[in-house]
Amino acid sequence: MLLATLLGLAVLPLLNGWLVTPPPGAACCSVERWFSSEPLLRVASAVLHRVGISVAPRQVVIGRDGWLYLGDDQAVSLSTHRRAGQPSDIRMGTSYGEGARRWDAFLRSRGVKAFRILVAADKEAVYPEHLPQWASPPAVPGVADTLLAHADADLFVDTRALLRRAAATAPSPLFYRHDTHWNTLGASHAFAALARSLSADLPDVVWPSADERRLLGLRPRTGGDLADSLRQGPWLTETEPVLAVSEKLGARVHRRYASSDPLDPTRVADSRVALTFPIQTQHDRALNARRVLWLTDSFGRGMDDLMHRSFAEVVSLHWRDVHKDGGQLIRLIDEVRPEVVVVTVVERALATPVFAGILQYPPGPDAGEAGGVSHTAELVEMSGVERHGEGFRATSGAASMIFRLPRPAAGVGGVSLHLVCADGAASLPVQLFWRGANEPRFHRDHSVRWLHVGDRSALVGLTTVDGRSAGEMAVLRLDLRGQGHCREFRLQELALRPNRAAAAAAARPQ
């Protein structure tokens, strides 16, 4: 052991001098400079990679023919692909379909002409033949199959089957071998499917032609996010497709939204850079003078050229950040006034709680003034909430309040909520549970989620899955999922409202 340690100390300076480029201004003779173990780990990873062993199996799975795949560290990706669909996936897909329809109705009320959710295929779904045998997906419908089969096909654009067909005849792979992402060639097929879907709502929009999506050639590329995880980025090489649309592009200006400061285009285009703020891109050679709000993850980067070729102004934001700072999405819709809203989400993120928190919390409908007398709920219990002045203050990230409802004397139309955040937050995810007087506990099937927008949200004709009307509810639980941006609030109303027919009858003179 002593001899091995001494040999290692002798070899480390040689490896650091040969393999590691010191950062600018680094001290020439520091211990960190010459005795870092990083080069040794790189060499070990390179040797083990050649025999099919990953030094980071939770991050990277080594497949056949030099292909690398994402492990379970991110969204339990590999295990999810190996799992068959379950009843819980059916329920989630159904809630996604309902949530997407409510988002579509809300966006159209704000002047948006078209709304679509593009599901970007995982590499495993398009190239399963390069997976190790033990990681092959099941022959029965999987998780994403089950989710999308029960969602709304008019609002979801599923790219998996079309990319599998395209991969069979493509002149070059549609995904990088050493990266989780599709390349521009794969993204071009997905964009064409998105354009076909949007054409029904946007008949006057001109889309990039098939010739602009044509492959011009291939250029060398090193690295990739999976190669970086194996410390092999500089040594693993492959090719990058170049499409004809690149010759049609003019000047593009990327800015942080609502700022005049330009952004580095290389940083904006790098799928490995996580940008956490809205980006405004303007293109002087766009085919259409339209504004688009694009909620996208890193898979959207492959479609950048085609998206900016199509639309003169694109404001993009990662979909995971739509509820940040009191609801960025609602503010962007009001400020940008987009004509098109597109969501791009990778397949493995479909079933994650973060994405579910967007689709399962659509804006609630505005009921207006129902008239008549409301039946105000009585606050009986709080958790993670305390009274503060005339309102309340949330003291935890899982705040909840339990209310008892009186027995109404007239027909009930639904539940009305009037909640105001003290900091002026634009939106707040809310979940409302209910149970009858003789039921011992709350259940998720007896609940509804919505995005509280502005200072009033209302639910009309709220019923449970077994058909009971809102008038049969006895106890309510209000969960606030504001991620810290609505700490202080006033609950001005939580009540049962009479339906319009009952209100009209009560107001009619006897």
Legacy VTK file of the C-alpha trace (Angstrom):
# vtk DataFile Version 3.0
C-alpha trace
ASCII
DATASET POLYDATA
POINTS 510 float
0.000 0.000 0.000
2.843 2.347 0.798
4.549 1.637 -2.547
1.235 2.134 -4.392
0.661 5.439 -2.620
4.148 6.671 -3.460
3.739 5.589 -7.089
0.426 7.414 -7.289
1.937 10.594 -5.870
4.697 10.367 -8.466
2.295 9.823 -11.375
-0.310 12.455 -10.450
1.825 15.513 -11.399
2.545 13.926 -14.798
-1.145 13.260 -15.438
-2.147 16.763 -14.317
0.448 18.341 -16.582
-0.621 16.228 -19.561
-4.421 16.038 -19.228
-5.508 19.145 -17.328
-5.453 22.663 -18.717
-5.139 25.070 -15.782
-7.674 27.902 -15.599
-6.416 31.410 -16.388
-4.569 32.933 -13.462
-4.148 29.627 -11.605
-1.056 29.296 -9.423
1.625 27.279 -11.206
2.896 25.309 -8.198
-0.172 24.771 -5.964
-1.031 21.381 -4.495
-4.463 21.533 -6.192
-2.793 22.123 -9.567
-0.406 19.153 -9.543
-1.935 16.618 -7.165
-5.617 16.651 -8.187
-7.123 13.148 -8.513
-9.326 14.222 -11.445
-6.928 12.958 -14.183
-6.663 9.575 -12.462
-10.442 9.320 -12.378
-10.584 10.244 -16.073
-8.110 7.521 -16.977
-9.962 4.962 -14.856
-13.284 5.942 -16.420
-11.836 5.675 -19.937
-10.515 2.157 -19.263
-13.747 0.968 -17.639
-15.877 2.602 -20.343
-14.167 0.471 -22.988
-15.297 -2.703 -21.228
-18.832 -1.432 -20.645
-18.567 -0.342 -17.006
-19.852 3.070 -15.917
-18.105 4.874 -13.061
-21.392 6.734 -12.431
-24.138 4.141 -13.052
-26.861 6.276 -11.459
-26.079 9.022 -13.975
-24.962 7.123 -17.092
-25.722 3.647 -18.453
-23.339 2.347 -21.108
-25.210 0.764 -23.991
-24.157 -1.079 -27.109
-22.042 0.316 -29.956
-20.762 3.188 -27.800
-24.207 4.669 -27.039
-24.757 6.243 -23.624
-28.101 6.541 -21.840
-29.369 8.464 -18.834
-29.529 6.582 -15.537
-32.027 6.917 -12.713
-30.584 10.027 -11.071
-32.836 12.258 -13.179
-36.578 11.580 -12.968
-35.882 7.846 -12.419
-35.658 7.789 -16.196
-34.405 4.273 -16.870
-36.645 2.516 -14.354
-39.686 4.444 -15.590
-39.024 3.229 -19.150
-38.882 -0.340 -17.882
-42.204 -0.070 -16.035
-45.610 -0.891 -17.498
-48.469 1.583 -17.199
-50.584 1.377 -14.026
-54.024 2.635 -12.954
-52.342 5.622 -11.285
-50.936 6.588 -14.700
-54.440 6.418 -16.184
-55.709 8.793 -13.484
-52.793 11.140 -14.061
-53.290 11.118 -17.845
-56.984 11.916 -17.396
-56.147 14.819 -15.079
-53.571 16.043 -17.626
-56.188 16.068 -20.353
-58.633 18.010 -18.195
-55.914 20.417 -17.053
-54.739 21.053 -20.615
-58.307 21.838 -21.731
-58.744 24.296 -18.864
-55.405 25.942 -19.686
-56.498 26.189 -23.324
-59.770 27.873 -22.328
-57.964 30.292 -20.013
-55.334 31.213 -22.624
-57.969 31.782 -25.310
-59.780 34.119 -22.914
-56.510 36.097 -22.801
-56.257 36.361 -26.605
-54.050 33.317 -27.322
-55.041 31.670 -30.612
-53.215 28.351 -30.223
-51.880 26.247 -27.339
-49.960 22.971 -27.686
-47.863 20.651 -25.509
-45.072 18.948 -27.480
-43.739 15.759 -25.858
-40.092 15.247 -26.849
-39.143 11.576 -27.020
-36.482 10.121 -24.758
-33.539 8.500 -26.528
-34.618 5.111 -25.128
-37.951 5.410 -26.941
-36.347 6.027 -30.346
-33.196 3.863 -30.123
-34.007 1.003 -27.715
-31.817 -1.365 -29.737
-28.651 0.220 -28.322
-29.704 -0.260 -24.702
-28.085 -3.036 -22.684
-30.300 -6.109 -22.735
-31.266 -5.804 -19.063
-32.563 -2.263 -19.631
-34.897 -3.008 -22.554
-38.395 -1.499 -22.227
-41.440 -3.759 -21.683
-43.495 -5.078 -24.568
-46.703 -3.762 -22.963
-47.731 -0.058 -22.934
-45.375 1.916 -20.717
-45.852 4.907 -18.460
-45.782 7.586 -21.182
-47.994 5.444 -23.453
-50.612 5.215 -20.703
-50.435 8.903 -19.784
-50.787 10.165 -23.347
-53.479 7.638 -24.273
-55.748 9.272 -21.685
-54.770 12.904 -22.359
-56.189 15.179 -25.063
-54.741 14.286 -28.480
-55.766 17.681 -29.878
-53.543 19.550 -27.395
-50.661 17.061 -26.979
-48.195 16.410 -29.820
-46.552 13.022 -29.204
-43.286 12.775 -31.167
-42.204 9.269 -30.175
-43.777 7.174 -32.945
-42.880 9.608 -35.739
-39.249 9.761 -34.573
-39.042 5.958 -34.500
-40.269 5.882 -38.095
-37.889 8.654 -39.132
-34.921 6.930 -37.451
-35.375 3.882 -39.688
-34.586 5.878 -42.848
-32.659 8.923 -41.579
-29.204 9.510 -43.145
-27.815 10.254 -39.675
-28.880 9.455 -36.085
-31.585 11.739 -34.655
-29.988 11.724 -31.171
-26.429 12.231 -29.989
-24.716 9.017 -28.918
-23.031 10.679 -25.921
-25.790 13.087 -24.875
-29.365 12.758 -23.616
-30.736 15.189 -26.216
-31.918 14.903 -29.762
-29.927 16.801 -32.366
-31.275 19.364 -34.823
-32.234 16.637 -37.321
-34.370 14.828 -34.764
-35.827 18.107 -33.529
-36.758 19.087 -37.099
-39.108 16.085 -37.388
-40.745 17.062 -34.097
-41.095 20.686 -35.205
-42.792 19.571 -38.431
-45.343 17.640 -36.348
-45.910 20.718 -34.166
-46.452 22.871 -37.265
-49.012 20.411 -38.648
-50.914 20.468 -35.366
-50.878 24.275 -35.066
-51.930 24.840 -38.676
-55.573 24.201 -37.814
-55.588 27.167 -35.409
-53.127 29.317 -37.376
-54.114 28.897 -41.049
-52.320 32.075 -42.162
-48.931 31.215 -40.591
-46.097 30.350 -43.018
-43.896 27.503 -41.795
-40.316 26.621 -42.804
-40.426 24.420 -45.882
-39.266 20.807 -46.077
-36.224 22.066 -47.996
-35.205 24.237 -45.034
-35.295 21.139 -42.814
-33.013 19.305 -45.245
-29.678 17.916 -43.989
-26.773 19.824 -45.517
-23.940 17.930 -43.858
-22.281 16.841 -40.644
-19.659 18.552 -38.533
-17.584 17.066 -35.701
-18.715 17.424 -32.114
-17.041 16.493 -28.855
-18.532 15.705 -25.507
-22.139 15.736 -24.398
-23.779 15.775 -20.994
-23.457 11.987 -20.584
-19.832 12.043 -21.709
-19.164 14.824 -19.197
-20.672 12.714 -16.408
-18.135 9.998 -17.275
-15.336 12.611 -17.377
-14.842 11.725 -21.057
-16.123 14.934 -22.678
-12.982 15.967 -24.595
-12.272 12.448 -25.925
-15.656 11.117 -27.074
-16.442 12.502 -30.531
-19.411 12.232 -32.880
-21.150 14.353 -35.527
-23.586 17.270 -35.465
-26.180 17.686 -38.269
-26.316 21.016 -40.108
-29.712 21.889 -41.603
-30.480 24.165 -44.522
-32.455 26.503 -42.256
-29.145 27.768 -40.873
-28.564 29.558 -44.185
-31.914 31.390 -43.912
-31.330 32.843 -40.470
-30.580 36.526 -40.038
-29.575 38.456 -36.962
-31.003 37.134 -33.717
-30.875 39.188 -30.550
-31.242 37.398 -27.215
-32.071 39.500 -24.169
-33.101 38.841 -20.647
-36.811 39.633 -20.785
-37.652 43.222 -19.823
-33.958 44.139 -20.024
-31.883 45.816 -22.714
-28.815 43.715 -21.885
-27.985 41.226 -24.680
-27.137 37.620 -23.780
-24.332 35.443 -25.087
-25.901 33.414 -27.950
-23.556 30.471 -27.327
-24.690 30.252 -23.715
-28.344 30.509 -24.707
-27.940 27.713 -27.283
-26.097 25.276 -24.982
-28.508 22.607 -23.732
-26.216 21.995 -20.747
-26.674 25.551 -19.435
-29.691 25.914 -17.135
-31.185 29.381 -17.630
-33.598 30.362 -14.854
-35.091 33.558 -16.253
-37.248 34.496 -19.276
-35.341 35.120 -22.538
-36.651 37.331 -25.316
-35.393 36.518 -28.828
-36.082 38.743 -31.830
-35.272 37.657 -35.393
-35.243 39.994 -38.367
-35.822 37.278 -41.002
-38.752 35.491 -39.413
-41.498 34.254 -41.710
-44.255 35.601 -39.448
-44.537 38.763 -37.361
-46.020 36.863 -34.426
-45.251 36.672 -30.692
-44.821 33.273 -29.075
-44.492 32.291 -25.427
-42.418 29.095 -25.295
-42.284 27.093 -22.066
-39.496 24.648 -22.735
-36.800 22.496 -21.205
-33.370 21.756 -22.685
-34.932 19.755 -25.559
-36.247 23.000 -26.983
-32.700 24.064 -27.890
-32.663 21.663 -30.850
-35.685 23.496 -32.325
-34.343 27.016 -31.743
-33.462 27.726 -35.385
-36.828 26.562 -36.722
-38.793 28.349 -33.994
-36.984 31.642 -34.563
-37.226 31.245 -38.335
-41.000 30.935 -37.924
-41.722 33.719 -35.407
-40.297 37.234 -35.072
-40.463 37.349 -31.271
-40.155 34.381 -28.941
-40.117 34.673 -25.152
-38.895 31.424 -23.607
-38.926 30.184 -20.029
-38.323 26.774 -18.471
-41.702 25.264 -17.581
-40.450 24.348 -14.090
-40.245 28.094 -13.254
-43.770 29.187 -14.243
-44.890 29.524 -10.594
-41.757 31.303 -9.382
-41.905 34.802 -7.911
-45.651 34.834 -7.577
-46.404 33.325 -10.961
-44.132 34.349 -13.845
-46.369 32.673 -16.408
-49.441 34.782 -15.699
-47.404 37.988 -15.786
-45.764 37.001 -19.075
-49.139 36.245 -20.658
-50.427 39.666 -19.610
-47.250 41.533 -20.645
-46.145 39.696 -23.801
-49.696 39.079 -25.072
-48.610 36.063 -27.142
-50.646 34.703 -30.014
-49.203 31.217 -29.533
-48.200 29.328 -26.364
-46.107 26.170 -26.794
-44.882 23.820 -24.070
-41.963 21.489 -24.865
-41.464 18.753 -22.279
-39.216 15.700 -22.499
-40.945 12.347 -22.093
-39.188 11.408 -18.846
-40.475 14.583 -17.139
-44.134 13.879 -17.922
-44.827 11.980 -14.705
-42.714 14.175 -12.403
-44.402 16.209 -9.639
-42.979 19.468 -11.046
-44.648 19.069 -14.432
-47.801 17.683 -12.825
-47.875 20.858 -10.724
-48.405 22.853 -13.923
-51.008 20.779 -15.743
-52.889 19.725 -12.616
-53.165 23.333 -11.415
-54.899 25.112 -14.308
-56.523 28.518 -13.735
-59.981 28.248 -12.199
-62.963 29.645 -14.110
-64.267 33.084 -13.187
-67.798 32.593 -11.901
-68.640 36.266 -11.611
-71.183 37.355 -9.037
-73.620 34.544 -8.344
-76.015 36.664 -6.300
-77.974 35.490 -3.267
-76.605 34.660 0.161
-73.359 32.686 0.466
-72.789 30.143 3.227
-69.438 31.066 4.749
-67.143 28.310 5.973
-65.904 28.285 9.576
-62.159 27.907 10.154
-61.587 25.075 12.654
-57.922 24.042 12.244
-54.635 25.334 10.787
-51.315 23.647 10.030
-48.294 25.660 8.929
-50.408 28.829 9.154
-50.811 31.450 11.872
-52.986 34.528 12.207
-51.251 37.755 11.259
-53.068 41.063 11.649
-56.272 40.899 9.634
-55.036 37.924 7.655
-52.752 34.905 7.867
-49.082 34.044 7.500
-47.783 30.707 6.144
-45.011 29.321 8.354
-44.188 26.215 6.286
-44.076 25.117 2.671
-47.087 22.818 3.207
-49.674 25.178 4.640
-53.227 23.913 5.090
-56.470 25.142 6.647
-59.577 23.094 7.548
-63.088 24.589 7.400
-66.534 23.363 8.422
-69.437 24.227 6.132
-72.969 25.027 7.337
-75.922 23.148 5.890
-77.314 25.404 3.147
-81.016 26.113 2.891
-81.009 26.568 -0.891
-79.455 24.842 -3.877
-75.671 25.196 -4.066
-73.826 26.122 -7.234
-70.247 25.704 -6.079
-67.383 26.821 -3.905
-66.143 30.409 -4.086
-62.680 31.430 -2.927
-61.531 35.020 -2.496
-57.874 35.110 -1.441
-55.454 38.033 -1.691
-51.676 37.707 -1.344
-50.149 40.610 0.578
-47.162 40.789 -1.771
-49.371 41.126 -4.837
-48.519 37.668 -6.214
-50.166 37.087 -9.567
-50.989 33.416 -9.052
-50.972 30.728 -6.397
-51.412 26.934 -6.791
-54.306 25.804 -4.584
-55.772 22.382 -3.818
-59.156 22.003 -2.157
-60.201 18.713 -0.499
-63.668 17.932 0.755
-65.487 15.187 2.648
-68.963 14.486 3.941
-70.025 14.751 7.566
-69.580 11.004 8.227
-66.349 10.463 6.284
-63.271 10.031 8.512
-60.569 11.431 6.216
-59.819 13.419 3.083
-58.952 11.624 -0.158
-57.211 12.845 -3.292
-60.113 11.649 -5.456
-62.300 14.135 -3.562
-60.194 17.174 -4.395
-59.624 19.725 -7.102
-56.526 21.702 -8.000
-56.408 25.070 -9.701
-54.214 28.085 -10.183
-55.548 31.031 -8.210
-55.145 34.019 -10.555
-55.358 37.611 -9.367
-57.545 38.028 -6.297
-60.533 35.816 -7.091
-61.017 32.211 -8.155
-64.326 30.369 -8.176
-65.451 26.821 -8.834
-69.024 26.356 -9.973
-71.026 23.149 -9.708
-68.189 21.336 -7.935
-69.020 17.610 -7.535
-67.107 14.603 -6.302
-66.297 11.627 -8.513
-69.270 9.710 -7.079
-71.694 12.404 -8.215
-72.494 14.163 -4.949
-73.229 17.857 -5.257
-71.308 20.625 -3.522
-74.205 20.998 -1.090
-73.375 17.635 0.481
-69.862 18.730 1.472
-69.356 19.183 5.201
-65.628 19.795 5.690
-63.062 21.472 3.411
-59.258 21.487 3.520
-57.417 24.221 1.659
-53.774 23.480 0.743
-51.594 26.389 -0.416
-48.611 25.413 -2.558
-47.077 28.812 -3.125
-43.383 27.799 -2.979
-42.729 30.620 -0.523
-43.995 33.568 -2.553
-47.334 34.064 -0.761
-46.354 34.060 2.889
-48.979 36.591 3.989
-52.533 36.592 2.676
-56.120 37.520 3.455
-58.846 34.952 3.053
-61.811 37.190 2.365
-64.188 34.417 1.446
-64.442 30.648 1.359
-68.092 29.821 0.992
-70.781 27.816 -0.741
-72.574 29.948 -3.325
-76.157 29.279 -4.405
-76.684 28.281 -8.007
-78.215 30.836 -10.319
-81.633 29.199 -10.347
-81.806 29.116 -6.530
-80.527 32.692 -6.297
-83.135 33.869 -8.799
-85.905 32.071 -6.939
-84.816 33.588 -3.609
-84.777 37.069 -5.146
-88.221 36.679 -6.776
-90.961 38.534 -4.805
-93.457 36.236 -3.099
LINES 1 511
510 0 1 2 3 4 5 6 7 8 9 10 11 12 13 14 15 16 17 18 19 20 21 22 23 24 25 26 27 28 29 30 31 32 33 34 35 36 37 38 39 40 41 42 43 44 45 46 47 48 49 50 51 52 53 54 55 56 57 58 59 60 61 62 63 64 65 66 67 68 69 70 71 72 73 74 75 76 77 78 79 80 81 82 83 84 85 86 87 88 89 90 91 92 93 94 95 96 97 98 99 100 101 102 103 104 105 106 107 108 109 110 111 112 113 114 115 116 117 118 119 120 121 122 123 124 125 126 127 128 129 130 131 132 133 134 135 136 137 138 139 140 141 142 143 144 145 146 147 148 149 150 151 152 153 154 155 156 157 158 159 160 161 162 163 164 165 166 167 168 169 170 171 172 173 174 175 176 177 178 179 180 181 182 183 184 185 186 187 188 189 190 191 192 193 194 195 196 197 198 199 200 201 202 203 204 205 206 207 208 209 210 211 212 213 214 215 216 217 218 219 220 221 222 223 224 225 226 227 228 229 230 231 232 233 234 235 236 237 238 239 240 241 242 243 244 245 246 247 248 249 250 251 252 253 254 255 256 257 258 259 260 261 262 263 264 265 266 267 268 269 270 271 272 273 274 275 276 277 278 279 280 281 282 283 284 285 286 287 288 289 290 291 292 293 294 295 296 297 298 299 300 301 302 303 304 305 306 307 308 309 310 311 312 313 314 315 316 317 318 319 320 321 322 323 324 325 326 327 328 329 330 331 332 333 334 335 336 337 338 339 340 341 342 343 344 345 346 347 348 349 350 351 352 353 354 355 356 357 358 359 360 361 362 363 364 365 366 367 368 369 370 371 372 373 374 375 376 377 378 379 380 381 382 383 384 385 386 387 388 389 390 391 392 393 394 395 396 397 398 399 400 401 402 403 404 405 406 407 408 409 410 411 412 413 414 415 416 417 418 419 420 421 422 423 424 425 426 427 428 429 430 431 432 433 434 435 436 437 438 439 440 441 442 443 444 445 446 447 448 449 450 451 452 453 454 455 456 457 458 459 460 461 462 463 464 465 466 467 468 469 470 471 472 473 474 475 476 477 478 479 480 481 482 483 484 485 486 487 488 489 490 491 492 493 494 495 496 497 498 499 500 501 502 503 504 505 506 507 508 509
